Structures are given as structure tokens and as C-alpha cells.
Amino acid sequence: MELQTRNVTIIPARTYLHRNHTEEKPKCRVAAYCRVSTDSDEQATSYETQIEHYTTYIQNHPDWKLAGIYADDGISGTNTKKRDEFNRMIEDCMAGTIDMIITKSISRFARNTLDCLKYIRQLKDKHIPVFFEKENINTMDSKGEVLLTIMASLAQQESQSLSQNVKLGLQYRYQRGEVQINCNHFLGYAKDENKHMVVVPEEAEIVKRIYREYLDGASMLKIARNLTADGLKNGAGHTKWRDSNIRQILQNEKYMGDALLQKTYTVDFLTKKRVKNTGIMPQYYVKDNHEAIIPRDIFLQVQEEMVRRSSIHLKNGRKLTYSSNHCFSQRIRCGKCGEIFRRIHWNNRGKKSIVWRCVNRVDHTGKCDARTISEPALEQVCLTAINQVLCGKKDFLTMLQQNIETVLSHNNDETLAAIDTRLEKLQTQLVKLASSKAGYDDVAEEIYHLREQKQQALAKSANQDEIRSRIDDMTAFLKTQSTAITQFDEHLVRQLIKTITVFEDSCTVAFKSGVTVDVEE
């Protein structure tokens, strides 16, 4: 059977259509990406050299047109989140303003295999090749992706090896006590021309104020609000303070001149994610590393006060949030059940007043029948108690001197010295055992145990220093105040009085110095 001849029309490709001789072929818009991984002077020179190289390289190709130089200076290649120029280049490619990308090598483009392949494929979908000079790879070639996967994996392995070397270098410096602290947002400290930490006097006064107000009874939130109201700047240069800012300052051992190294560590060299070190990695504590802003005894008193406030519970086990809104907050105790009194705005038959009542009577009606006491009555109790002490100041000064002698008789210096001596020996032993695991865990466990004992001894010393300080405050008040107090003074209550226990027809006022006074009503 004879085959039927088919009618076929050839439609030529547009690129081969006859063009007007005056019309020029559009040039390929080529962009270059370059990056250096550190901020050193040597690498900065490399950065400038790369920009100059690619500008000349693209201009030497007559059919190429420079679409831009995208350069990230001092940014790691393991993650693209912080590489602003890289991300801008990808956005421009997606917008259709770039036809081709050239870069020095795969390691300059990315050291993360997944990121590298992700962006290469994203660009291939837009028919945008990436040319790597060093490896001579064009991603649009058939063999391009296979070679690219291998090379990117090698680049990632190289980055991981570099990360491990950096970690080892840091740990070596930590063991030698070499401390590197970023002072860019560190309130109270800066770096001098030799990169040593120095105190910034005006900022140090803010830090001292925070510690002083906290020990005087103010809450973190109240301190933050006061600093914001006064327009003072925090470490980041903002006038808006938060209670979290205050907590960080109060807990930072660097303010007493010490430095705890490796508080956090990197769990993934690709994502750069850092987590709190809870004992997974070794830590290094450097004592007296730099000039202190806060005396050691004051810092330890603050730590003890933070523990005390966080552990305030009612008798039923319910946690109580610390409050410093009023000078009587958490100072008034029930003489019947031992719970605290709460401040209440009372409306009794149209007569409004402020009273204090046991929380067990407020929250659990009938559980406690302790009396309600008015705020003016409490103020009068404080005035009476303070004036009683002033009237018998001679006897009370003798009592305060006896209290000081009692505090001084409990000296922890010998205990602390013995712990420090043992810790020094264990540190030497630990270094020798670092290469062999035999006995390492036992020594490490003893070090942790001794450090806990040391913290307890230091806390005890801080408590003794606090008592001594309160006795000194009371002694100074008795010696300087020559007349009776006629007006209620909230600051004086915060400074001198620890608790007021309310009974049926009397109150017992306990002063922070250890003196107690009974006030009949």
C-alpha cells in the first residue's frame, strides 16, 4: 500500500529568524557573588580583591553585562539567614534581573549541602546557571549537579572540621583563663585600646543603683519602671527597661569581677543554634578576672535574696509572687496561723478604708479568724516600736554589739580555704586525666560536690554580712537620731523592719538587726 504524503510545515526557532542587521543580540546579565568569612584585616583585603576581580572579569566578556556585585563581608557560609547580600541576589534572580551568577568556589557560595542544592535547583528552574571558577562547574551542564553534590559535601565537611578546631581552640584558651567578653551591649563595661575590660563610671552607677534598690526590697519590675521613668539607658542603649534586663544584671557574676566561661554551647555547626550548658560541656570559672563594679559580699547577698523571694510559699504550698508595691507587703504575719496579711480596700457600710487581713481568712473563709487591722493602726505600731528603741537606745546598742560578736564568731574563712585548696588539687588531677577516662568521672563528681559546698559556705557568709550590715544600719540610726519620730516613714520601715506579727491585742515588731519589740494596742 502506498504511503500517503503528509503536509509538514517547519516553524523555525525565533533565534534563527532573520534579524535586522542594526538589531543587537541582548547581552547576558551576569552577577558575581563573593564572601569572606572573618573580619580580620587580611580577609578584608581579600574581600576588596574579589570585587575588583569580578568587575574586570565580567567586563572582559563582550557578550556579558554586569548585573551587580553581591558581597557579604565577615559572614559565615554555613547558614544563609544572615547573608543579606546573598539573599538579595536570589531575590533579584527570581525577579528576572539576573541571567547568570559567577562565584569563586562552592565553599564561597555555601558550606551547607542542603542550602547549596536548594538554591542551585531554585535557580535552574529559572534557567539561571551558576558558574564556579575554581571547580570549573556550570550548574546547567548534565554533570553539574552530580559534581556539585560531591563538592558541596566536601565543603560542608571542611566547615565541620573548622568548627571543631575553633571549639578546641576556645577550650584551650578557657583552660588558660583567657577570657573573651563582648562589651557591645554590656552595661557598665567597655574595652580599652588593648581590648581589656574597663569600667564605665556613669553606667556603673546604674548597676550599683539596681543592686541597692533590690536589697532595699524593690521588685525587679519596680526597678525597671523606675529606670524607665528616669530615662536611663540599658546596655542596648534603650530607655525602655524590662524586669528580664534587671534579672540578667543581678545574676551576672561579671559584675563582681569573675567570669564563668562556656555558659552556652553550639549544638549544630550548620544552624549555629546555642543552648544553655547544663553540664554537657565543661565550664571554666575565672576569679578576679577584671575590675568589679559590685563588691563580692553584696553580689552574694543579692543571690541569696533572689532565692528567698522565689521560694516564698503559703502554708498550703501555694507559691506567692513577691511584691514591693507597699512597705508592708509580705512583712505582716498572722499570730494565729503564721500566714501573711494581704492589703484590702474595704467598703464597710459605705465607709471606705484600707485594711490588712490574713490570707487564710480572705481565701478560705472560716479557716482563720485572726483580726483585721487597719493600715493607719499598722503605721502607728511602727512609729511606737521605733520610738521605743530610741528611748532605750543605750540598752539596745549593747544588744546590737552582742549580736555583732555572735555573727563574727561563725567564721567560714577556714572552711572556704580548705575547699579552695582541695579544688586546686582536683583541677590539676583533672587535667592529667583528661586524655584517659579512667577516674575522670569520679574527680569531676567531687569537683561538682565541692563547688556546691563552696556556694553554700559563700551564701552563709553573705547572710552573715547582710546581718552585720543591718546591725550597722540600726546602730547608725540610733546614734544619729536624737529625737522621737513623729511621722510615718515608709523608707525607714523598709530599711529597719523585717516583720510585724499581729496578735489579738498586740503586735511584735522584729527588726532586721535581730531586735524585737512588743507593742500593746
C-alpha positions as CSV (number, residue, x, y, z in Angstrom):
1,M,0.0,0.0,0.0
2,E,1.4,3.3,-1.0
3,L,2.2,5.7,2.0
4,Q,0.2,9.0,1.9
5,T,2.4,12.0,1.7
6,R,1.8,14.3,4.8
7,N,1.9,18.0,4.7
8,V,4.5,19.2,7.2
9,T,5.3,22.9,7.8
10,I,8.6,23.7,9.6
11,I,8.4,26.5,12.1
12,P,11.9,27.9,12.7
13,A,13.2,28.8,16.1
14,R,13.0,32.5,16.8
15,T,16.7,32.7,17.5
16,Y,17.4,31.9,13.8
17,L,14.9,34.3,12.3
18,H,16.3,36.9,10.0
19,R,17.2,39.9,12.1
20,N,17.7,43.4,11.1
21,H,21.5,44.0,10.9
22,T,21.1,47.1,13.1
23,E,19.5,45.0,16.0
24,E,22.0,43.8,18.6
25,K,21.8,40.5,20.4
26,P,20.9,41.2,24.1
27,K,23.8,40.7,26.5
28,C,23.8,38.1,29.3
29,R,23.3,39.9,32.6
30,V,25.9,38.4,34.9
31,A,26.2,38.9,38.6
32,A,29.1,38.0,40.9
33,Y,28.9,36.8,44.4
34,C,31.9,37.0,46.8
35,R,32.3,36.4,50.5
36,V,35.0,36.4,53.2
37,S,34.3,34.5,56.4
38,T,36.1,36.7,59.0
39,D,36.5,40.4,59.9
40,S,40.3,40.3,60.0
41,D,42.4,42.9,58.0
42,E,43.8,40.1,55.9
43,Q,40.4,38.9,54.9
44,A,39.2,42.4,54.3
45,T,41.9,42.8,51.6
46,S,40.7,39.5,50.1
47,Y,37.2,40.9,50.0
48,E,38.3,44.0,48.1
49,T,40.3,41.9,45.7
50,Q,37.4,39.7,44.8
51,I,35.2,42.7,44.0
52,E,37.9,44.1,41.7
53,H,38.5,40.7,40.1
54,Y,34.8,40.1,39.1
55,T,34.3,43.6,37.9
56,T,37.2,43.2,35.5
57,Y,36.3,39.5,34.7
58,I,32.7,40.4,33.5
59,Q,33.8,43.5,31.6
60,N,36.3,41.4,29.6
61,H,33.4,39.4,28.1
62,P,31.8,41.4,25.3
63,D,28.6,39.5,25.4
64,W,28.2,39.9,29.2
65,K,26.7,42.8,31.1
66,L,27.5,43.4,34.8
67,A,24.3,42.9,36.8
68,G,25.9,43.7,40.1
69,I,28.5,42.6,42.6
70,Y,26.9,41.0,45.7
71,A,29.3,40.7,48.6
72,D,28.9,39.6,52.2
73,D,31.8,40.7,54.3
74,G,32.6,38.8,57.5
75,I,29.7,36.4,57.3
76,S,29.9,32.6,57.8
77,G,28.8,30.5,54.8
78,T,27.2,27.7,56.9
79,N,23.9,29.4,57.0
80,T,22.2,31.8,54.6
81,K,19.9,33.5,57.2
82,K,22.3,36.4,58.0
83,R,23.8,36.7,54.5
84,D,21.9,39.8,53.4
85,E,23.6,40.3,50.0
86,F,23.2,36.6,49.1
87,N,19.5,36.7,49.8
88,R,19.2,40.0,47.9
89,M,20.9,38.3,44.9
90,I,18.5,35.4,45.0
91,E,15.5,37.8,45.1
92,D,16.9,39.7,42.1
93,C,17.2,36.3,40.2
94,M,13.6,35.5,41.0
95,A,12.6,39.0,39.8
96,G,14.3,38.3,36.4
97,T,17.1,40.9,36.6
98,I,20.0,38.3,36.5
99,D,20.7,35.7,33.8
100,M,23.8,34.1,35.3
101,I,25.9,34.0,38.6
102,I,29.6,33.5,38.9
103,T,31.5,32.9,42.1
104,K,34.9,31.7,43.1
105,S,34.1,28.3,44.6
106,I,31.4,26.2,46.1
107,S,32.7,27.0,49.6
108,R,32.2,30.7,48.9
109,F,28.6,30.1,47.7
110,A,27.6,27.8,50.6
111,R,29.2,25.3,53.0
112,N,25.8,23.7,53.7
113,T,25.0,20.9,51.2
114,L,21.2,21.3,51.6
115,D,21.3,25.1,51.2
116,C,23.6,24.8,48.2
117,L,21.4,22.3,46.3
118,K,18.3,24.1,47.3
119,Y,19.3,27.4,45.7
120,I,21.0,25.8,42.7
121,R,17.8,24.0,41.9
122,Q,15.7,27.1,42.5
123,L,17.9,29.0,40.1
124,K,17.8,26.1,37.5
125,D,14.1,26.3,37.5
126,K,14.5,29.9,36.3
127,H,17.2,28.8,33.8
128,I,19.9,30.7,35.7
129,P,23.2,28.9,35.8
130,V,25.9,29.3,38.5
131,F,29.5,29.0,37.4
132,F,32.1,28.1,40.0
133,E,35.6,29.2,38.8
134,K,37.8,27.0,41.0
135,E,35.9,23.7,40.3
136,N,35.1,24.7,36.7
137,I,31.4,23.7,37.2
138,N,28.4,25.1,35.3
139,T,25.2,24.0,37.0
140,M,23.4,23.8,33.7
141,D,25.6,21.1,32.5
142,S,24.4,17.5,32.7
143,K,27.3,16.5,35.1
144,G,26.9,19.7,37.0
145,E,24.6,18.6,39.8
146,V,26.5,15.3,40.4
147,L,29.8,17.1,40.8
148,L,28.1,19.9,42.8
149,T,26.7,17.4,45.3
150,I,30.1,15.9,45.9
151,M,31.9,19.2,46.1
152,A,29.3,20.8,48.4
153,S,29.5,17.7,50.7
154,L,33.3,18.2,50.9
155,A,32.8,21.9,51.6
156,Q,30.4,21.1,54.5
157,Q,32.8,18.5,55.9
158,E,35.6,21.2,55.8
159,S,33.3,23.6,57.6
160,Q,32.6,21.0,60.3
161,S,36.3,20.3,60.7
162,L,36.9,24.0,61.1
163,S,34.1,24.3,63.7
164,Q,35.7,21.5,65.7
165,N,39.1,23.2,65.6
166,V,37.6,26.5,66.8
167,K,35.9,24.7,69.7
168,L,39.2,23.1,70.7
169,G,40.9,26.4,70.5
170,L,38.3,28.1,72.7
171,Q,38.5,25.3,75.3
172,Y,42.3,25.6,75.3
173,R,42.0,29.4,76.0
174,Y,39.4,28.8,78.6
175,Q,41.7,26.4,80.4
176,R,44.4,29.0,80.5
177,G,41.9,31.6,81.9
178,E,41.9,33.7,78.7
179,V,38.5,35.5,78.8
180,Q,36.8,37.0,75.7
181,I,33.8,39.1,76.6
182,N,31.7,41.1,74.2
183,C,31.1,44.5,75.7
184,N,29.0,46.0,72.9
185,H,25.8,45.7,75.0
186,F,27.3,45.2,78.4
187,L,26.1,47.8,80.8
188,G,28.9,49.1,83.0
189,Y,31.9,47.9,80.9
190,A,33.8,48.7,77.7
191,K,37.0,47.7,76.0
192,D,40.1,49.9,76.1
193,E,42.7,50.2,73.2
194,N,44.3,47.0,74.5
195,K,41.0,45.1,74.5
196,H,40.9,44.9,78.3
197,M,37.6,45.4,80.2
198,V,37.3,48.8,81.9
199,V,34.5,50.2,84.0
200,V,32.3,53.0,82.5
201,P,31.6,55.1,85.6
202,E,28.2,56.6,84.6
203,E,26.9,53.1,83.6
204,A,28.4,51.5,86.7
205,E,26.3,53.9,88.9
206,I,23.2,52.5,87.2
207,V,24.3,48.9,88.1
208,K,25.0,49.9,91.7
209,R,21.6,51.5,91.9
210,I,19.9,48.3,90.7
211,Y,21.7,46.2,93.3
212,R,21.0,48.7,96.1
213,E,17.3,49.1,95.3
214,Y,16.9,45.3,95.1
215,L,18.4,44.8,98.5
216,D,16.2,47.6,99.9
217,G,13.2,45.5,98.9
218,A,12.2,46.7,95.5
219,S,11.0,44.1,92.9
220,M,12.6,43.7,89.5
221,L,9.6,45.1,87.8
222,K,9.5,48.2,90.1
223,I,13.3,48.8,89.5
224,A,12.7,48.5,85.7
225,R,9.8,51.0,85.9
226,N,11.9,53.5,87.9
227,L,14.8,53.3,85.5
228,T,12.4,53.8,82.5
229,A,10.8,56.8,84.3
230,D,14.2,58.4,84.8
231,G,15.1,58.0,81.1
232,L,18.2,55.9,81.8
233,K,19.6,53.7,79.1
234,N,20.2,50.0,79.4
235,G,23.1,48.0,77.8
236,A,21.4,48.1,74.4
237,G,21.0,51.8,74.5
238,H,17.2,51.7,75.0
239,T,15.3,53.7,77.7
240,K,12.7,51.0,78.0
241,W,13.7,48.6,80.8
242,R,12.1,45.2,81.4
243,D,12.3,43.0,84.5
244,S,14.3,40.5,82.4
245,N,17.0,43.2,82.0
246,I,17.2,43.6,85.8
247,R,17.4,39.8,86.4
248,Q,20.3,39.4,83.9
249,I,22.2,42.2,85.6
250,L,21.6,40.8,89.1
251,Q,22.7,37.3,88.1
252,N,25.8,38.2,86.1
253,E,28.9,37.2,88.1
254,K,31.0,39.5,85.9
255,Y,29.8,42.5,88.0
256,M,31.8,41.1,90.9
257,G,34.9,40.7,88.7
258,D,34.6,37.0,87.9
259,A,33.8,35.2,84.6
260,L,32.0,31.9,84.1
261,L,33.0,30.6,80.6
262,Q,31.0,28.4,78.3
263,K,27.6,29.1,79.8
264,T,26.2,28.1,76.4
265,Y,27.5,25.9,73.6
266,T,26.7,25.3,69.9
267,V,24.7,22.1,69.2
268,D,24.8,22.3,65.4
269,F,27.6,24.0,63.4
270,L,25.1,24.5,60.5
271,T,22.3,26.2,62.3
272,K,24.6,27.9,64.8
273,K,22.0,27.1,67.5
274,R,23.2,27.6,71.0
275,V,21.7,26.2,74.2
276,K,22.3,26.6,77.9
277,N,25.2,24.4,79.2
278,T,23.6,22.3,81.9
279,G,26.8,20.1,82.4
280,I,27.0,18.6,78.9
281,M,30.2,20.6,78.2
282,P,32.9,21.6,80.8
283,Q,32.7,25.1,82.2
284,Y,35.6,27.3,83.4
285,Y,35.3,29.8,86.3
286,V,37.9,32.6,86.4
287,K,38.0,34.5,89.6
288,D,39.1,38.2,89.8
289,N,39.4,38.4,86.0
290,H,38.7,42.2,85.9
291,E,37.7,45.2,87.9
292,A,34.5,44.6,89.9
293,I,31.6,47.1,90.0
294,I,29.7,45.3,92.8
295,P,31.5,44.0,95.9
296,R,31.5,40.2,96.2
297,D,29.6,40.2,99.5
298,I,26.8,42.4,98.0
299,F,26.6,40.2,94.9
300,L,26.2,37.1,97.1
301,Q,23.6,38.8,99.3
302,V,21.5,39.5,96.1
303,Q,21.8,35.9,95.1
304,E,20.5,34.8,98.5
305,E,17.7,37.3,98.4
306,M,16.7,36.1,94.9
307,V,16.4,32.5,96.2
308,R,14.5,33.7,99.2
309,R,11.9,35.6,97.1
310,S,11.5,32.8,94.6
311,S,10.8,30.3,97.5
312,I,8.1,32.3,99.2
313,H,5.1,29.9,99.7
314,L,2.0,29.9,101.8
315,K,1.4,27.2,104.4
316,N,-0.7,25.3,101.9
317,G,2.2,25.1,99.5
318,R,0.9,27.7,97.0
319,K,3.7,29.9,95.6
320,L,3.4,33.6,96.4
321,T,4.6,36.2,94.0
322,Y,7.0,38.7,95.6
323,S,5.6,42.2,95.8
324,S,7.2,45.5,96.8
325,N,4.3,47.9,96.0
326,H,3.9,48.7,99.7
327,C,6.3,48.8,102.5
328,F,4.1,46.3,104.5
329,S,3.9,43.8,101.6
330,Q,4.9,40.3,103.0
331,R,6.1,41.9,106.3
332,I,2.8,41.5,108.1
333,R,2.3,38.0,109.7
334,C,-0.6,36.3,111.4
335,G,-0.1,35.5,115.0
336,K,-2.6,32.6,114.8
337,C,-1.7,30.6,111.6
338,G,1.6,32.2,110.6
339,E,0.4,33.3,107.1
340,I,1.0,36.7,105.7
341,F,-1.6,39.6,105.7
342,R,-2.9,41.0,102.5
343,R,-3.8,44.6,101.7
344,I,-7.5,45.1,101.1
345,H,-9.6,48.1,100.0
346,W,-12.5,47.7,102.4
347,N,-16.0,49.1,102.0
348,N,-17.9,48.7,105.3
349,R,-21.4,50.1,105.0
350,G,-20.3,52.8,102.7
351,K,-17.2,53.7,104.7
352,K,-14.1,53.1,102.6
353,S,-10.8,52.2,104.2
354,I,-7.6,50.2,103.7
355,V,-7.1,47.2,106.0
356,W,-4.8,44.2,106.2
357,R,-6.2,40.7,106.7
358,C,-4.8,37.2,106.9
359,V,-4.8,35.4,103.5
360,N,-6.4,32.3,105.1
361,R,-9.3,34.5,106.2
362,V,-9.6,36.1,102.7
363,D,-9.1,33.0,100.5
364,H,-10.6,30.4,102.9
365,T,-13.5,31.8,104.8
366,G,-13.5,30.5,108.4
367,K,-10.1,28.8,108.2
368,C,-8.6,31.6,110.3
369,D,-10.4,34.1,112.5
370,A,-7.4,36.5,113.1
371,R,-8.5,40.1,113.5
372,T,-8.4,42.7,110.7
373,I,-6.0,45.6,111.3
374,S,-6.3,49.0,109.6
375,E,-3.3,50.5,107.7
376,P,-3.2,53.6,110.0
377,A,-3.0,51.2,113.0
378,L,0.0,49.4,111.5
379,E,1.7,52.7,110.8
380,Q,1.2,53.7,114.4
381,V,2.6,50.3,115.5
382,C,5.8,51.0,113.5
383,L,6.2,54.5,115.0
384,T,5.7,53.2,118.5
385,A,8.2,50.4,118.0
386,I,10.9,52.6,116.5
387,N,10.4,55.2,119.3
388,Q,10.6,52.5,122.0
389,V,14.0,51.5,120.6
390,L,15.1,55.2,120.5
391,C,14.0,55.7,124.1
392,G,16.1,52.7,125.3
393,K,18.9,53.2,122.8
394,K,21.6,52.5,125.4
395,D,20.4,49.0,126.2
396,F,19.7,48.3,122.5
397,L,23.2,49.4,121.4
398,T,24.6,47.0,123.9
399,M,22.4,44.2,122.5
400,L,23.4,45.1,118.9
401,Q,27.1,44.8,119.9
402,Q,26.4,41.4,121.3
403,N,24.7,40.4,118.0
404,I,27.7,41.5,116.1
405,E,30.0,39.4,118.2
406,T,27.7,36.4,117.7
407,V,27.9,36.9,113.9
408,L,31.7,37.2,114.0
409,S,32.0,34.0,116.0
410,H,30.7,32.0,113.0
411,N,33.6,32.4,110.6
412,N,33.6,30.5,107.3
413,D,37.0,31.5,106.2
414,E,38.7,28.3,107.2
415,T,36.0,26.2,105.6
416,L,36.3,28.1,102.3
417,A,40.1,28.0,102.4
418,A,40.0,24.2,102.8
419,I,37.5,23.8,99.9
420,D,39.7,26.0,97.6
421,T,42.8,24.0,98.4
422,R,41.1,20.8,97.6
423,L,39.6,22.2,94.4
424,E,43.1,23.3,93.2
425,K,44.4,19.8,93.7
426,L,41.4,18.3,91.9
427,Q,41.8,20.7,89.0
428,T,45.4,19.6,88.5
429,Q,44.4,16.0,88.7
430,L,41.5,16.5,86.2
431,V,43.9,17.9,83.6
432,K,46.1,14.9,83.9
433,L,43.1,12.5,83.5
434,A,41.6,14.4,80.5
435,S,43.1,12.1,77.9
436,S,42.1,8.9,79.8
437,K,38.6,8.4,81.1
438,A,39.8,6.2,84.0
439,G,38.9,8.1,87.2
440,Y,37.9,11.2,85.3
441,D,34.2,11.0,86.3
442,D,35.0,10.5,90.0
443,V,37.1,13.6,90.1
444,A,34.6,15.6,88.1
445,E,31.8,14.5,90.6
446,E,33.9,15.5,93.6
447,I,34.5,18.9,92.0
448,Y,30.8,19.5,91.5
449,H,30.1,18.4,95.1
450,L,32.8,20.7,96.4
451,R,31.5,23.6,94.3
452,E,28.1,23.1,95.9
453,Q,29.6,23.2,99.3
454,K,31.5,26.3,98.4
455,Q,28.3,28.0,97.2
456,Q,26.6,27.1,100.5
457,A,29.5,28.5,102.5
458,L,29.6,31.7,100.4
459,A,25.8,32.1,100.9
460,K,26.2,31.6,104.6
461,S,29.0,34.2,104.7
462,A,26.8,36.6,102.6
463,N,23.9,36.1,105.1
464,Q,26.3,36.9,107.9
465,D,27.5,40.0,106.1
466,E,23.8,41.0,105.5
467,I,23.0,40.7,109.2
468,R,26.2,42.7,110.1
469,S,25.1,45.4,107.6
470,R,21.6,45.6,109.1
471,I,23.1,45.8,112.6
472,D,25.3,48.6,111.4
473,D,22.3,50.4,109.8
474,M,20.4,50.1,113.1
475,T,23.4,51.3,115.2
476,A,23.9,54.3,112.9
477,F,20.2,55.2,113.1
478,L,20.2,55.1,116.9
479,K,23.4,57.2,117.2
480,T,22.2,59.9,114.7
481,Q,18.5,60.1,115.6
482,S,18.3,62.2,118.8
483,T,14.5,62.9,118.9
484,A,11.4,60.7,118.6
485,I,9.9,60.0,115.2
486,T,6.6,61.9,114.8
487,Q,5.6,61.0,111.2
488,F,5.4,57.6,109.5
489,D,8.4,57.0,107.2
490,E,7.9,54.2,104.6
491,H,11.7,54.2,103.7
492,L,12.5,53.7,107.4
493,V,10.2,50.7,107.6
494,R,11.9,49.1,104.5
495,Q,15.3,49.8,105.9
496,L,14.8,48.6,109.5
497,I,11.8,46.4,110.0
498,K,11.8,42.7,109.0
499,T,8.3,41.5,110.1
500,I,5.3,42.6,112.1
501,T,3.3,39.8,113.7
502,V,-0.3,40.6,114.5
503,F,-1.9,39.1,117.6
504,E,-5.4,39.7,119.1
505,D,-4.5,42.8,121.2
506,S,-0.8,43.4,120.4
507,C,1.9,43.3,117.7
508,T,5.5,42.1,117.7
509,V,7.9,44.1,115.6
510,A,11.1,42.2,114.5
511,F,13.9,44.5,113.3
512,K,16.4,43.3,110.7
513,S,19.2,43.8,113.2
514,G,17.7,41.0,115.4
515,V,16.0,43.3,117.9
516,T,12.3,42.6,118.7
517,V,9.8,44.9,120.3
518,D,6.2,44.2,121.6
519,V,3.7,46.9,121.1
520,E,0.4,46.9,123.1
521,E,-2.6,48.4,121.4
